[in-house]
Structures are given as structure tokens and as C-alpha cells.
Amino acid sequence: MRLALLISLAAVTAGAGTALAQQRNAQPYREHVPYIDWKPDVTGDIQHTGTYQYWKDRKALNPDWVASKEHQWQLNWKFMDPSYDDTLHGGHIARDRGAALYKKLDAGGAFAACLGARNGDLKGLRANHYPQYSTALGRVVGLEEMIEHCAARQNVTLENGSYDNSAISVYVTEFSNGMPINIDVSKGPLKDAFERGRERFHLRNGATHFACATCHVTLVGRSLRGQVLTTPYGDAAHWPTYRTKDELQSLHVRFAECNRNAGAQPLRPGSPVYSDIEVFLTALSNGYPVDVPSARD
């Protein structure tokens, strides 16, 4: 009888231990905003908000909608939000600063080669090659992270998210102006990054329990914090951008700002999570032309 009791207690204890181990190894419960069927091309917005017809051709934008609170968001005019002035704004000043820094770093041609430019030609580099998988770094990276890496090879510190790093990015990106973004997320590391970025885009977190998709899926067209929320399609084509609050921002710096606004812990620019979201958003801009220097509110 005593032996049977001991065996029974041992079995219960073992079962409890197994349950505790399973509990420790279990993934934490996380909530997501309901997924939509994202198309990795700017035309996907036809099914998302239906506004693509209004902003796909910049020459045909309805000028009466520019000043209309009801319709302005439908123009998806992210590259030149009011008060945009193409003659001169902080983005142009950043571009000039970036040009000077770039030419100094590329005096021997090594900087351009490190970024992936063939024979020093920057044309199309942003539109066709970034984000990309870097064999040197062993991960998917955006242009700004590669700028930091290539500068470090010359013992120059250009931290991802800093003004000078973003200024060089604006300069390099300008050589892709008018060219449609074209990254392939159908296979390999970029496909994996796209899927991870999509998951993170829908993941709720922070004090507000918001996800990126809370604003850019469920609340599109509605006012929040004095701004009307727009589609994420076409968004990546104009970064880094000059914010009229007098700040040059890379896309990752904007991610960090969004995290802070939502009461979530920001990550460092260049973090794998931000790079994954960058891949996701860049794929949603496939087919849309690059346009920098840009200005936004």
C-alpha cells in the first residue's frame, strides 16, 4: 500500500513538473489586429482603402482636395504634406550636407562599392537594392544601416538614425528619384523578413494596446492627434523625410516615434524588428516612384 502511494505521488510530482516546464516554454499570449490580405505592390491599396485611383498619377491630383480636410488624406500626398515647398526646406539642406559627407567618404571609391554601387553609380540603388540581405552583416538591412556599416569600415561613426547618416541616405536616395521601388519578397531572406514584418505590423503592444495596423488599417481616414490617418501603401518611397517640426527622420526613427506615441518601448534604429517592418512597408511601395527630399508635417 505504501509503495503504491509513493509511486502515485511520484507520478503526480512528475506530471506537475512537466506542466510547469511546458508553461515556462510556452509563448506569451499576444493579441493582434485582424490581418488583411496585403499585396506586396502599391496597387494593393485598391482593396485596402480604394484611394489609389486618386494618387497613382501625381500630375492628375485633384487640386481642390489639397486643402480639404475631408479629402486630403485620400490623395496620400505623403511626399509633400502641407506646408510643402519644393523650392527650399530642411530636406534640401540635409541633401547638401549628405553630398559633402558622401564625397569625403567615397574619395577612393570604397564607400560606394560597400553600399553596392557598381562603378560608383548610385542610380537606382535605393529603388532596386534596399532593403536587402547583407552577406557582410548576415542579416536584412536598410540603406541607413549599411551607411553606418560602410562608414565604420573607415573608422567614421555615422550612427543609424543620426542626422548625418540620414542626410547621406537622402543624397543617395535622390539618385533613384522617379524610379519605382522594386524589391522581391517572394523568396529567401526578404520573404522571411516580409512575413515577420507583417506580423509585427499587426501586433498590439504598449500602454494604448495599439498596433501599427490599428491606425493604418482600422482607423484609416479618421482623425487622430490632429492628423487624418492614411494608407501605408506608397509610404516608404519618400524616406528619409524632413518633418516640419524641424527634424530629419529616417523610417526607423519614425517607427521609434510611433512607439513612444503609443506608449510602447522604442527600439534602436537598425534593430531587426524595425528592419523587418521596413521590408514589409517597402514591399507595399513596390511600383511607386522614389521622391526625396520630401517634407511632412
N, C-alpha and C positions, 0 to 999 in steps of 0.2 A: 504494500500500500504506500509506504513511504517512498519507495523507489519510483513508483508511478507518479506520485505527487511531484517529486523532484524533476522528473522528465517533463511533466506538464508545465512546471514553472520555467524550465529552461526553454521550452518551445515558445512560451508567451514572451519571455525576455528576448529571444532571438527575433521573434516577429516584430516586437516593438522597436528593436534596434534597426531592423530592415526598413520599417516605416519611417523612422527618424532619418535614416540615410537617404531614403527616397525624397523626403521632404527637403533635406538640405540640398540635394542635387536638382530639385525641381526649379524650373524657370519662374521668376517672379511674374505675377499677374500684371499684364499691361493692357490698357484699353486703346483702341484705335478708332479714328473716324472712319466710317464706311468707305471702302475703296470704290473708285470709279475705274472705268476701262481707259487707262491712259494710253494714248498713241504717241510713240516717240517721234513726232513730227508736228510742226506748228499747225498743220491742218486739223489736228486732233481737237482743236478748240471749237470746231464746227459742232461737235457733240457735247462739248463742255459747257460753254456759255452761249454759243451761237453768235458771238461778236466778231469772229474772224472776218466775216464779209465786210465789216466796217473799217478794218485796219490793215488788211492784207496789202493794199495798194496805198502807199503814203501820199502819192500825188492826187489821189481821189478822196482824201479825207474830207468829211463834211465840215467846213469852217464854222458853221452855225452851232456845231456841237462842242466846239472847243471851250466855250465859256458857259456851257450848260451843265449844271450840277446833275441833271437827270441823265444826260447822255455822254458826258465827258469820259466816264470810265469805259464806255463801250468802244471808244477809239483806241484804248490800250496804248496810249501815247507815252510809254514809259521812257523812251529815249529823249523826250523833250517835254517833260511835265511843265506846266506853267509855274513859275515865270521863266520860260526857256528863252535864251537869247543866243543865237548861233554866232554872233559877232565876237563876243568875248565873255567867258565865265571861268570859274575856277578850274574846270576841266581842261581848258586850253593852256592855262598856266602850268598845270600838272604835266600835260603832254610835253611842254617845252623843257620842264625840269627833267622828265624821263628821257628825253632825247639826249640831253647833255650827259646824264649818268650812263646811259647805254653806250654812247660813243666812247666814253672813257673806259668802260669795262671791256668793250669789244675792240680795243686798239689793235690787238693781234688776231682778231677773228675767232678767238676761242669761246667767247661768251655766246655768240650767235650759234656756233656749232653745238655747244652744250644745250642750248634751247631747242635744237633740232632744225635750225635753218640751213638749207643747202646752199653752199657758196655764199653765205651771208645774206641770202634773200629772205626777208621777213614776210613777203606777200603770202597771204593765206594761212600763215602759221596758226593764228588764233582760230580761224574758222574751221580748219580741217584737222588740227592736231591736238587740241586741248579741250577738255581733259584727256589724258592719255595714260597708259601704263608705262611707268618708267622702270627700265631694267636696272638703271643705276641705283634707284631708291627702293626697288622691289615692291612698289605699290602704285595705285592710281593717283595721279597728281593733277592739279590745275596749273595754269601758267604761272601764277604768283608763287606757288611752292617751288616750281622749277627755277624761277628767277632767284629765289633765296638760295637754292642749292648751287646754282651756277656761280653766283657771286661768292659764296663761301669757298669755292674752289680757288678763288683768287684772294682769299683771306679778307673779303669785304663782307660786312654784316648788312644784309638787307632783309630784315625780318618780315615774314609774310604778314600782311595787314598794315604794315607801316606806310607812311606817305610815300617815301621814295620807292619802295617796292611797287606800290600801286601806280605810281607815276610812270615807271618803266613799263608796266603792264599796259597802261593806256597808250604809250608810244608804240609798243609792239603790236597791240591790237588794232591800231589805226591802219596798219598795212592790210588789214582784212576788211576794211570798210566797204560796204556794198556787196560783199560776198556772203552767200548763205552759209550758216553753220551746218556742218556735216560731220557728225560723229556716229560711229557704228556701234550700237549697243545690242546687236543681235547675237553676239558670241563673245567668249573669252572674258577677261577681267572686267571690261566695261559693262558687259551684260550683268555680271555679278554685282558690280557697283550700282548699276541702274536699279536692280531689284532691291538691294539694301537701301538705297536712297528713297525708293518709293515707300518702303516700309516705314522708314524714319519720317517721311513727309506726313504720314497718317498717324503717327504715334503721339498720343496725348501725354503731356508732362507739365510740370511746373505748377505754380500756385493757381493759375487760371484753368488748369486742366485742358489747355488748348493744344492742338497740333497745327502744323503748317496748313494742313488741309481744312482746319476749322475756318480759317479766314479765306483761303483761296479755292475752296470747294463749296462749303455750305453757306458762306456769307458773301460770296461774290456779288457785287452790285449794291451792297448795303454799306452804310456809313459806320466807320469805327475809328475812334480817336481823330475825328475831323477829316478822315480820308475815306474815299469810296474804294472798296477792295476790287481788284482786277484779277483776271486770269493769270496763272503762272506761265501760260504758253507765250513764247516770244520774249520772256523776261530776261534770259541770260545773254541776249545779244548786245547789250549796251553796258556791260560792266567791265572794269570799274567805272563808277559814275561819281559825278560831283553833286553832293547834296547841298541845296541852297542854304542850309544851316551852317555852311562854311566847313564842310568836311568831305574829303575824298575817301570813298569807300570801295573796298573790294567786295565781292559777293560774300566771302566768308565773314567779313566784318559786319555786313548786313545781317547774316544769319545770327551772329552773336547779339546784335541789337534786338532782333526779333525775340531771341531767347530772354533777354532782360525784360523786354516789354511784357512778355507772357509770364514773368515770374519764374523762369527756368534758369538753371545754371548754364551760362555760356561756355563754349569750348574755345580752345585756341584756334586761330586761323591755321589751316593746314591739317587739322585733325581728320582722321579717317572718316568720321561720321559726316563732317562738313563736305569732304571731298566726294562722298557718295551722293549726298544731296545735290552737289554741284553737277555731277554726271546726270542725275535724274532731270534736273531743270534744263541743262544744256540740251539734252535729247528732246525736250519739249520745244526747243527753239530750232531744231533741225529744219532747214528750208527758209529760215528768216534771216535777213541781212544784218551783219555786224554794223554797229553805228556808235562810234566814240569820236571825240569826247562828248559825253552826254551829261545832262543836268536834270536833277529831280528835286522835288520839294523834300 
